[in-house]
Amino acid sequence: SPPAPPTTLDLASMSESMIGEEMPPQMIRRILYLQSLHDVQKKSTVEAYKKERAELETKYAKEFNQIYDKRLKVLTGQLDKSIDEEYVASGGALEEDEDKHDLIGCPQFWVTALSQNGTVSETLTESDVDCLEYLSDIRSSDLPGGVGFTLTFKFAENPYFTNAELSKRYDIPNLYLDDEPMLEKITGSVINWKEGQCLTHKVTIKKQRSKSGKSKGQIRSVEKKIKVDSFFNFFNSVEVPSEDASMDEEEMDLLEAVIDQDYDVACAFRTQLVPDAIEWFTGEANGDEGDSEYDDEDEDTDSDEELSEDEDEESDEDGAAPKQSKKRKEKQKTQPMPEFNFGQAAPPTGGGGGAGGPGPNASPFPPPAEGEGGENPECKQN
């Protein structure tokens, strides 16, 4: 039985429509009893649930990590020989010219999986794709007691930064409850970019002429760092405002939008890409949603064409790019599956080029097809 209920009831906290002019004393006793059930028994049960779930999550996290450890070995080529031997033992036959191609593991596995996930692919740029070829593993681990989680990204040695790992931590006391997450803190990593290889900022040089003083008329060069779009901005820490933070409504709305987007990307990694990476790599995780979207688009062709014409007129008037309809944005969320070309010698696409030559393995992707504007399928952006 629940502990003795409180002896008074705060009627002021209840709406007049609920209590009427006067609540009967027997009704008050029952409401007080319900309050004690909620405040004491339910809360203690929730705490017990969180504790037991945390223990269960920890137990099975070890088993899942064993699977992820083996996945990492496959991706990095540590099981190439044993997989081939098992394939032959089961009746399969290796191609005669396989030995001609120095293909280790599964090149570009993670960057392909990321490009297939609508939430994450929206954050990718062409430069990010080159750098992410060096991404070798992604893990998600819950904090002790289930009060948050940490995402860890491991990278092979690369020409972009010196970090072997990048991480993002989310402190969320109610992670194991169905309530809206109460984000307390979001902590990222400092990326140690190599000289000239930073993907999150670009440096511009402006010349300024002095207007007064002894140096009047002299010209000096001033460097300015400008933030640019990049997936690697995800590793920035995000300030979570306190309840008593003094911000105007516009500032608060902007910050909430940033936090929401950041958390959406984090959840895409934690609940989709880490546990089901192979399904995102192959595109199976997308299901048939893309087809249904195209069917809906066909039904509304006329209205979409009218919208497109109106947008073009608006663009011509003010010089701004035409806005996209919601459906078009949805269609562009998921990037197309790259075409693989394992049967031929890997083309010199520059795989991880851009900043420092080819990636850890020669790119299995074909060169840009003629008539497509020289654009490689692996680099198509939204």
TORGU-917497 format. One record per residue: z, x, y of N, C-alpha, C in turn. Coordinates in steps of 0.02 Angstrom, whole numbers, padded with zeros to 5 digits, always signed. Layout:
residues N
ZXYZXYZXY ...
//
This chain:
residues 382
+00000+00042-00059+00000+00000+00000+00000+00044+00062 -00029+00019+00116-00033+00059+00177+00035+00066+00209 +00044+00116+00250+00108+00125+00285+00122+00066+00331 +00183+00062+00352+00202+00006+00396+00158+00005+00458 +00130-00053+00474+00085-00058+00531+00123-00053+00597 +00088-00037+00651+00121-00036+00717+00146-00106+00734 +00193-00108+00779+00225-00172+00796+00195-00206+00857 +00149-00171+00891+00117-00201+00950+00042-00195+00944 +00007-00240+00976-00066-00241+00975-00092-00240+01046 -00138-00194+01059-00166-00188+01126-00221-00241+01135 -00201-00300+01158-00249-00354+01166-00299-00340+01221 -00280-00296+01268-00325-00282+01324-00389-00247+01300 -00384-00214+01243-00443-00178+01217-00491-00224+01180 -00471-00287+01171-00512-00335+01136-00545-00382+01185 -00605-00403+01171-00640-00447+01217-00608-00516+01218 -00612-00549+01276-00583-00615+01284-00615-00665+01237 -00679-00657+01223-00713-00703+01179-00686-00699+01107 -00655-00641+01091-00629-00633+01023-00560-00664+01016 -00518-00652+01065-00448-00674+01058-00435-00743+01089 -00482-00767+01128-00472-00832+01161-00416-00828+01211 -00387-00884+01227-00333-00885+01276-00269-00854+01248 -00258-00864+01183-00196-00838+01153-00207-00830+01078 -00190-00772+01051-00197-00760+00980-00133-00779+00944 -00139-00819+00891-00079-00839+00854-00043-00778+00825 +00024-00780+00821+00062-00722+00798+00043-00700+00727 +00028-00748+00682+00009-00728+00615-00058-00690+00614 -00103-00708+00662-00166-00673+00668-00155-00602+00693 -00107-00595+00739-00091-00528+00766-00066-00483+00710 -00024-00510+00666+00003-00470+00611-00054-00445+00566 -00103-00488+00553-00157-00470+00509-00203-00417+00542 -00214-00425+00606-00254-00375+00642-00219-00307+00642 -00153-00309+00653-00115-00246+00651-00120-00213+00582 -00119-00253+00530-00125-00227+00461-00193-00195+00451 -00246-00228+00477-00313-00199+00471-00318-00133+00509 -00285-00131+00566-00285-00068+00604-00253-00011+00565 -00199-00027+00531-00165+00025+00492-00209+00048+00434 -00246+00001+00404-00293+00020+00351-00345+00069+00376 -00372+00054+00435-00425+00096+00464-00398+00163+00487 -00343+00161+00524-00319+00222+00556-00286+00271+00508 -00257+00246+00455-00220+00290+00410-00256+00300+00344 -00265+00245+00307-00294+00252+00241-00367+00275+00242 -00408+00244+00284-00478+00262+00285-00487+00335+00306 -00452+00355+00359-00459+00423+00383-00437+00474+00331 -00383+00459+00296-00360+00506+00245-00410+00509+00187 -00441+00452+00171-00491+00451+00118-00553+00490+00138 -00573+00484+00201-00631+00521+00226-00618+00596+00222 -00557+00617+00240-00541+00688+00236-00543+00714+00164 -00518+00672+00118-00520+00692+00047-00592+00696+00023 -00634+00649+00046-00705+00649+00028-00739+00713+00053 -00726+00730+00116-00758+00790+00145-00737+00853+00107 -00674+00856+00088-00649+00915+00052-00682+00920-00016 -00685+00863-00053-00714+00865-00119-00789+00877-00117 -00822+00848-00067-00894+00859-00061-00909+00932-00045 -00868+00961-00002-00878+01032+00015-00873+01076-00047 -00825+01060-00091-00818+01098-00153-00879+01088-00198 -00904+01026-00200-00962+01011-00241-01025+01045-00214 -01033+01044-00148-01090+01077-00116-01089+01152-00130 -01029+01181-00126-01023+01253-00139-01042+01270-00211 -01020+01227-00258-01034+01238-00329-01109+01238-00341 -01144+01187-00316-01215+01182-00331-01258+01227-00286 -01230+01248-00229-01267+01295-00187-01279+01360-00225 -01231+01380-00267-01239+01441-00307-01297+01433-00356 -01303+01374-00386-01357+01363-00434-01425+01360-00398 -01427+01327-00341-01489+01324-00303-01510+01394-00280 -01462+01435-00260-01478+01502-00237-01506+01545-00292 -01487+01532-00354-01517+01568-00410-01592+01552-00415 -01609+01489-00402-01679+01469-00402-01716+01502-00344 -01683+01503-00285-01715+01532-00226-01722+01608-00233 -01674+01639-00269-01680+01711-00282-01742+01727-00323 -01754+01685-00374-01813+01695-00416-01876+01680-00377 -01873+01630-00333-01931+01615-00290-01948+01676-00247 -01898+01708-00220-01909+01767-00178-01942+01822-00218 -01921+01831-00281-01951+01883-00322-02025+01868-00335 -02041+01805-00344-02112+01786-00355-02152+01800-00292 -02126+01780-00235-02162+01787-00172-02174+01860-00153 -02127+01904-00171-02132+01974-00152-02163+02018-00206 -02186+01986-00261-02223+02024-00312-02181+02055-00366 -02116+02044-00366-02072+02075-00416-02083+02047-00486 -02113+01987-00491-02124+01956-00556-02199+01951-00573 -02241+01986-00535-02313+01982-00548-02331+01997-00621 -02306+02052-00646-02324+02074-00714-02298+02025-00767 -02235+02004-00760-02206+01960-00811-02239+01891-00810 -02260+01868-00751-02295+01803-00747-02362+01808-00781 -02398+01863-00771-02463+01873-00804-02455+01877-00880 -02403+01912-00901-02391+01919-00973-02375+01851-01005 -02334+01812-00970-02316+01746-00995-02378+01701-00997 -02421+01708-00948-02483+01668-00945-02529+01684-01004 -02536+01748-01018-02579+01769-01074-02548+01748-01141 -02482+01754-01147-02447+01736-01209-02455+01661-01224 -02463+01621-01171-02469+01549-01181-02542+01527-01193 -02587+01577-01199-02657+01562-01215-02705+01569-01157 -02680+01588-01099-02723+01596-01041-02760+01663-01043 -02813+01669-01003-02852+01730-01001-02859+01753-00929 -02846+01818-00917-02852+01846-00850-02926+01858-00833 -02944+01851-00770-03012+01865-00748-03024+01940-00752 -03086+01960-00767-03103+02030-00777-03093+02072-00714 -03106+02041-00656-03104+02081-00595-03039+02073-00556 -02987+02046-00588-02923+02036-00552-02893+02101-00529 -02901+02154-00569-02871+02218-00551-02903+02249-00489 -02961+02225-00469-02995+02253-00411-02960+02234-00345 -02921+02181-00348-02890+02156-00287-02816+02173-00287 -02795+02210-00239-02726+02233-00234-02684+02177-00203 -02675+02123-00240-02638+02065-00216-02568+02065-00244 -02519+02070-00201-02449+02073-00222-02414+02008-00202 -02383+01976-00251-02346+01915-00237-02390+01859-00209 -02363+01823-00161-02399+01767-00129-02400+01777-00054 -02450+01814-00029-02454+01827+00043-02458+01762+00083 -02426+01762+00140-02429+01707+00189-02402+01641+00161 -02358+01645+00112-02330+01585+00083-02291+01544+00135 -02245+01577+00168-02201+01539+00214-02238+01514+00276 -02282+01555+00303-02317+01532+00363-02363+01473+00347 -02389+01471+00286-02429+01413+00266-02385+01352+00257 -02328+01360+00226-02281+01304+00217-02259+01277+00285 -02243+01321+00331-02221+01300+00398-02276+01261+00434 -02338+01284+00426-02393+01251+00461-02408+01182+00433 -02383+01167+00372-02393+01102+00341-02340+01052+00361 -02285+01076+00389-02230+01032+00409-02240+01011+00482 -02247+00946+00493-02263+00922+00560-02213+00943+00613 -02149+00940+00598-02097+00957+00648-02101+01030+00668 -02108+01074+00618-02108+01146+00632-02176+01169+00659 -02230+01141+00633-02297+01165+00654-02309+01154+00729 -02275+01105+00758-02283+01094+00830-02258+01152+00872 -02216+01194+00842-02187+01250+00880-02226+01315+00871 -02277+01315+00827-02313+01376+00811-02371+01390+00858 -02381+01454+00874-02439+01477+00911-02477+01526+00867 -02537+01545+00887-02577+01591+00847-02541+01658+00840 -02508+01682+00892-02472+01745+00887-02414+01739+00839 -02381+01680+00837-02326+01669+00790-02351+01674+00718 -02411+01646+00705-02439+01647+00638-02446+01719+00613 -02471+01763+00656-02479+01833+00636-02411+01864+00619 -02361+01850+00661-02295+01880+00650-02261+01850+00589 -02269+01786+00578-02236+01752+00522-02264+01771+00454 -02319+01809+00453-02343+01835+00389-02291+01882+00358 -02246+01909+00399-02196+01955+00374-02132+01919+00353 -02130+01853+00360-02072+01814+00339-02069+01812+00263 -02015+01836+00234-02010+01841+00161-01964+01789+00130 -01917+01762+00169-01870+01715+00139-01835+01674+00193 -01817+01612+00176-01777+01569+00220-01722+01538+00177 -01661+01540+00202-01605+01509+00166-01564+01466+00214 -01532+01416+00187-01485+01375+00224-01419+01375+00187 -01365+01390+00221-01299+01391+00189-01249+01353+00232 -01211+01309+00199-01161+01270+00235-01100+01313+00250 -01069+01299+00307-01008+01335+00325-00950+01311+00282 -00899+01352+00271-00842+01331+00231-00812+01265+00256 -00799+01220+00210-00770+01156+00230-00822+01106+00253 -00885+01126+00253-00938+01080+00274-00936+01062+00347 -00920+01112+00390-00916+01099+00462-00977+01125+00499 -01032+01133+00463-01093+01157+00495-01136+01195+00444 -01188+01227+00469-01231+01266+00424-01265+01322+00462 -01291+01370+00424-01326+01427+00453-01394+01434+00419 -01446+01444+00459-01512+01458+00434-01524+01533+00440 -01548+01564+00387-01561+01636+00387-01634+01650+00369 -01668+01689+00411-01738+01706+00401-01743+01781+00389 -01771+01801+00333-01778+01872+00317-01850+01895+00326 -01857+01953+00356-01924+01979+00371-01934+02049+00341 -01995+02061+00318-02014+02128+00298-02023+02171+00361 -02024+02236+00352-02035+02280+00409-02100+02261+00443 -02099+02255+00508-02158+02230+00544-02166+02263+00612 -02224+02255+00643-02236+02288+00708-02209+02249+00768 -02173+02194+00756-02152+02152+00811-02079+02164+00833 -02033+02164+00786-01962+02175+00803-01927+02214+00749 -01867+02238+00764-01831+02281+00718-01782+02243+00673 -01768+02180+00690-01721+02141+00650-01746+02130+00579 -01703+02141+00530-01720+02124+00461-01706+02050+00448 -01660+02021+00487-01642+01951+00481-01634+01919+00549 -01651+01855+00553-01637+01814+00612-01600+01752+00587 -01552+01728+00626-01513+01671+00602-01500+01621+00658 -01483+01561+00638-01465+01508+00685-01408+01469+00654 -01352+01463+00690-01292+01430+00664-01278+01366+00703 -01260+01313+00665-01244+01248+00695-01173+01228+00674 -01128+01222+00722-01060+01199+00708-01058+01124+00716 -01048+01089+00659-01049+01015+00658-00991+00991+00615 -00935+00970+00644-00876+00950+00605-00890+00892+00556 -00936+00847+00574-00949+00788+00531-01014+00795+00492 -01031+00855+00472-01095+00867+00437-01101+00825+00374 -01047+00815+00338-01050+00779+00274-01038+00704+00281 -01040+00679+00342-01033+00608+00353-01100+00580+00376 -01107+00514+00371-01170+00483+00391-01173+00469+00466 -01120+00487+00501-01119+00475+00573-01170+00520+00608 -01184+00504+00670-01227+00548+00710-01192+00615+00717 -01228+00670+00705-01196+00736+00706-01163+00752+00773 -01102+00778+00770-01067+00798+00830-01075+00874+00838 -01128+00893+00871-01142+00964+00881-01091+00994+00929 -01057+01045+00906-01008+01079+00949-01036+01144+00977 -01077+01177+00936-01102+01243+00958-01166+01260+00920 -01215+01289+00955-01277+01312+00925-01286+01386+00944 -01283+01429+00894-01284+01501+00907-01345+01533+00874 -01385+01566+00914-01446+01598+00889-01438+01673+00880 -01495+01707+00878-01497+01779+00869-01533+01812+00927 -01514+01873+00941-01550+01913+00991-01605+01951+00953 -01666+01941+00973-01722+01974+00940-01736+02041+00975 -01735+02094+00937-01749+02160+00965-01823+02175+00960 -01860+02153+01011-01933+02161+01011-01952+02234+01021 -02004+02253+00986-02031+02320+00997-02072+02319+01061 -02080+02376+01091-02114+02381+01156-02183+02349+01155 -02193+02302+01201-02258+02270+01208-02273+02216+01157 -02224+02198+01114-02238+02151+01060-02200+02085+01068 -02165+02074+01122-02125+02013+01131-02171+01952+01132 -02153+01901+01092-02193+01840+01088-02164+01783+01130 -02103+01791+01153-02070+01736+01190-02076+01742+01265 -02095+01800+01289-02103+01811+01361-02165+01855+01374 -02195+01846+01430-02248+01892+01451-02228+01921+01519 -02251+01981+01531-02234+02015+01593-02294+02013+01640 -02281+01988+01700-02333+01988+01751-02313+02036+01807 -02361+02067+01837-02348+02115+01891-02378+02087+01956 -02336+02079+02005-02358+02054+02070-02348+02108+02123 -02395+02110+02169-02390+02158+02224-02363+02122+02286 -02312+02153+02316-02281+02125+02376-02286+02174+02433 -02302+02148+02492-02307+02189+02553-02245+02178+02596 -02211+02232+02613-02152+02227+02655-02171+02204+02725 -02132+02156+02753-02148+02128+02818-02106+02156+02875 -02054+02194+02857-02010+02220+02911-01977+02284+02888 -01940+02314+02934-01903+02374+02919-01946+02436+02916 -01916+02491+02894-01952+02554+02892-02011+02552+02843 -02005+02509+02792-02059+02506+02742-02111+02453+02759 -02110+02429+02820-02158+02377+02840-02230+02398+02825 -02266+02354+02793-02335+02367+02777-02345+02401+02710 -02290+02427+02681-02297+02460+02616-02301+02407+02561 -02335+02425+02507-02345+02379+02451-02307+02405+02390 -02271+02360+02358-02235+02378+02297-02253+02330+02241 -02247+02354+02179-02262+02313+02121-02197+02286+02091 -02196+02221+02077-02136+02189+02049-02153+02157+01982 -02115+02174+01931-02125+02145+01865-02083+02081+01858 -02113+02031+01827-02078+01968+01817-02091+01944+01746 -02036+01927+01710-02042+01901+01642-02048+01825+01645 -02098+01799+01611-02109+01727+01610-02105+01702+01538 -02064+01652+01526-02057+01624+01459-02120+01588+01438 -02142+01599+01376-02202+01566+01350-02184+01530+01286 -02228+01483+01266-02217+01446+01204-02220+01493+01144 -02172+01485+01100-02171+01524+01038-02120+01494+00990 -02135+01498+00926-02087+01476+00876-02022+01515+00882 -02026+01578+00903-01967+01621+00904-01918+01603+00959 -01937+01557+01003-01888+01529+01051-01835+01489+01014 -01850+01469+00952-01802+01431+00912-01738+01471+00902 -01742+01537+00903-01683+01578+00890-01639+01588+00952 -01656+01556+01006-01612+01558+01065-01550+01515+01052 -01494+01536+01078-01434+01494+01077-01445+01435+01124 -01415+01378+01108-01422+01319+01151-01353+01297+01173 -01345+01288+01238-01280+01267+01264-01270+01192+01252 -01217+01176+01217-01200+01106+01205-01149+01085+01258 -01165+01038+01301-01120+01019+01356-01056+00987+01330 -01002+01000+01363-00938+00968+01346-00937+00897+01374 -00890+00858+01352-00886+00788+01374-00874+00783+01449 -00839+00831+01477-00823+00828+01549-00870+00871+01591 -00928+00889+01562-00976+00931+01599-01002+00892+01659 -01008+00927+01715-01032+00896+01777-01107+00908+01783 -01147+00858+01763-01219+00862+01768-01245+00796+01793 -01300+00799+01830-01330+00736+01850-01369+00708+01790 -01390+00646+01795-01422+00612+01739-01486+00646+01716 -01525+00671+01763-01588+00704+01745-01576+00768+01706 -01527+00808+01729-01511+00870+01694-01485+00856+01623 -01443+00804+01617-01415+00787+01552-01469+00764+01504 -01515+00722+01529-01570+00697+01487-01614+00755+01463 -01628+00803+01508-01670+00860+01490-01636+00902+01436 -01571+00914+01445-01534+00955+01397-01529+00920+01329 -01518+00855+01330-01514+00817+01268-01581+00819+01230 -01636+00817+01267-01702+00821+01236-01712+00889+01202 -01689+00942+01236-01694+01010+01207-01653+01015+01143 -01591+00988+01146-01547+00991+01088-01575+00950+01031 -01601+00891+01045-01629+00848+00993-01688+00883+00958 -01733+00913+00997-01790+00947+00967-01768+01006+00925 -01720+01044+00951-01695+01102+00916-01664+01081+00849 -01625+01028+00850-01591+01006+00789-01641+00976+00739 -01692+00943+00764-01744+00917+00720-01778+00974+00681 -01793+01028+00716-01825+01086+00683-01777+01115+00631 -01713+01121+00650-01663+01149+00604-01658+01106+00541 -01657+01040+00549-01652+00995+00491-01715+00999+00448 -01772+01010+00479-01834+01017+00440-01829+01077+00393 -01799+01131+00417-01789+01189+00375-01736+01175+00321 -01680+01147+00342-01623+01138+00296-01638+01088+00241 -01670+01032+00256-01677+00979+00207-01748+00973+00178 -01796+01009+00207-01865+01003+00182-01893+01070+00159 -01900+01117+00204-01936+01178+00188-01898+01224+00140 -01833+01232+00150-01795+01276+00105-01793+01248+00034 -01773+01185+00024-01770+01160-00045-01837+01146-00077 -01888+01130-00039-01952+01109-00067-02011+01149-00040 -02002+01213-00032-02053+01256-00001-02120+01251-00035 -02121+01250-00102-02185+01250-00137-02224+01186-00123 -02190+01129-00115-02224+01067-00101-02253+01065-00030 -02221+01101+00015-02249+01106+00083-02307+01155+00083 -02303+01207+00043-02358+01255+00038-02422+01221+00012 -02415+01181-00039-02473+01148-00069-02494+01085-00031 -02450+01059+00012-02466+00998+00049-02442+00935+00014 -02414+00941-00046-02390+00883-00083-02336+00845-00045 -02296+00881-00006-02239+00850+00028-02262+00799+00081 -02326+00805+00103-02351+00759+00153-02370+00691+00124 -02378+00687+00058-02396+00624+00026-02462+00598+00051 -02469+00532+00054-02531+00500+00076-02526+00472+00146 -02475+00496+00184-02466+00468+00251-02525+00482+00296 -02556+00541+00286-02613+00557+00329-02669+00508+00321 -02684+00487+00257-02738+00440+00245-02726+00374+00279 -02662+00349+00275-02647+00284+00304-02655+00286+00380 -02638+00344+00409-02645+00349+00482-02718+00345+00502 -02762+00377+00462-02832+00375+00479-02860+00304+00470 -02835+00267+00419-02857+00198+00409-02838+00156+00469 -02775+00164+00493-02754+00126+00551-02796+00143+00612 -02814+00207+00617-02854+00230+00674-02922+00196+00674 -02952+00188+00613-03017+00157+00607-03015+00084+00630 -02960+00049+00613-02954-00020+00632-02950-00029+00708 -02921+00021+00741-02911+00015+00813-02961+00057+00852 -03020+00067+00823-03069+00113+00854-03087+00092+00925 -03099+00028+00935-03120+00005+01001-03067+00020+01053 -03005+00001+01038-02952+00011+01087-02942+00085+01102 -02948+00127+01049-02939+00198+01060-02995+00227+01103 -03057+00202+01092-03112+00227+01132-03103+00208+01205 -03079+00146+01217-03068+00126+01285-03014+00169+01317 -02961+00183+01278-02908+00225+01304-02933+00294+01321 -02977+00320+01277-03004+00386+01289-03046+00388+01352 -03086+00334+01365-03127+00333+01425-03084+00331+01487 -03031+00290+01485-02986+00285+01543-02953+00352+01556 -02934+00386+01502-02900+00450+01511-02948+00501+01541 -03012+00499+01519-03060+00547+01545-03070+00536+01620 -03073+00471+01641-03081+00456+01711-03022+00483+01751 -02962+00471+01723-02902+00495+01758-02902+00571+01763 -02926+00603+01710-02928+00676+01710-02976+00702+01763 -03034+00667+01769-03084+00690+01818-03057+00683+01888 -03015+00631+01899-02991+00620+01967-02940+00672+01989 -02892+00686+01946-02838+00730+01969-02841+00799+01938 -02890+00812+01895-02897+00879+01866-02850+00893+01810 -02808+00844+01790-02761+00854+01736-02793+00840+01669 -02767+00870+01617-02793+00858+01550-02777+00787+01530 -02823+00752+01495-02810+00683+01475-02751+00679+01428 -02710+00627+01436-02653+00617+01392-02678+00594+01324 -02640+00610+01272-02659+00590+01205-02622+00527+01186 -02655+00484+01148-02622+00425+01123-02572+00446+01071 -02523+00402+01057-02471+00418+01009-02501+00431+00941 -02552+00393+00922-02582+00401+00856-02615+00469+00850 -02648+00490+00904-02681+00555+00900-02630+00611+00891 -02573+00604+00926-02522+00655+00919-02495+00657+00848 -02485+00597+00818-02460+00594+00750-02509+00626+00702 -02574+00615+00712-02625+00643+00667-02626+00719+00671 -02608+00746+00728-02612+00818+00737-02549+00854+00715 -02498+00816+00696-02435+00848+00679-02441+00898+00622 -02477+00879+00569-02482+00922+00510-02547+00961+00511 -02542+01026+00506-02601+01068+00509-02637+01066+00441 -02703+01075+00441-02741+01072+00378-02723+01130+00332 -02729+01117+00267-02714+01168+00217-02767+01222+00219 -02747+01285+00228-02797+01339+00230-02834+01344+00163 -02897+01366+00166-02936+01376+00105-02924+01447+00080 -02904+01452+00018-02889+01517-00010-02952+01548-00041 -02953+01613-00045-03012+01649-00069-02989+01707-00113 -02949+01690-00165-02921+01743-00206-02973+01776-00250 -03030+01743-00263-03079+01771-00310-03121+01827-00282 -03117+01840-00216-03157+01892-00185-03112+01942-00151 -03141+01998-00133-03102+02047-00096-03079+02017-00031 -03016+02030-00013-02989+02000+00048-03028+02024+00108 -03050+01977+00151-03088+01996+00210-03044+02029+00263 -03073+02072+00304-03034+02106+00356-03023+02060+00415 -02979+02009+00406-02968+01960+00460-02919+01985+00511 -02885+02040+00498-02833+02063+00544-02767+02031+00529 -02764+01992+00473-02704+01959+00448-02645+01961+00493 -02611+02014+00500-02554+02018+00545-02574+02056+00605 -02638+02059+00617-02670+02099+00669-02638+02092+00736 -02671+02077+00785-02641+02063+00850-02596+02118+00873 -02541+02128+00839-02491+02173+00863-02487+02238+00826 -02513+02240+00765-02505+02303+00730-02542+02307+00665 -02603+02280+00662-02641+02287+00601-02625+02232+00552 -02651+02239+00490-02642+02187+00440-02571+02179+00418 -02555+02119+00390-02487+02104+00369-02469+02142+00306 -02412+02124+00275-02388+02160+00217-02436+02158+00158 -02480+02109+00156-02534+02105+00107-02598+02085+00143 -02655+02103+00115-02718+02081+00145-02721+02006+00144 -02747+01976+00197-02748+01904+00203-02793+01872+00150 -02768+01821+00115-02810+01786+00066-02853+01734+00098 -02848+01726+00164-02887+01675+00198-02957+01700+00214 -03007+01656+00212-03076+01676+00227-03085+01689+00301 -03139+01725+00319-03153+01737+00390-03174+01673+00423 -03173+01669+00491-03193+01608+00526-03263+01586+00506 -03270+01521+00494-03336+01495+00475-03380+01487+00536 -03446+01497+00526-03491+01489+00582-03493+01417+00604 -03501+01407+00669-03505+01339+00696-03438+01308+00708 -03383+01346+00697-03316+01318+00709-03283+01354+00767 -03322+01383+00810-03294+01415+00868-03256+01478+00851 -03272+01507+00791-03238+01569+00773-03165+01559+00758 -03143+01498+00742-03072+01485+00733-03054+01488+00659 -03003+01527+00643-02982+01533+00573-02938+01474+00557 -02948+01441+00498-02908+01383+00480-02833+01395+00482 -02812+01457+00468-02740+01469+00465-02709+01469+00535 -02750+01472+00586-02723+01477+00654-02735+01415+00695 -02757+01361+00665-02769+01300+00705-02703+01274+00731 -02702+01260+00795-02640+01236+00827-02648+01166+00851 -02591+01134+00860-02593+01066+00887-02612+01068+00960 
//
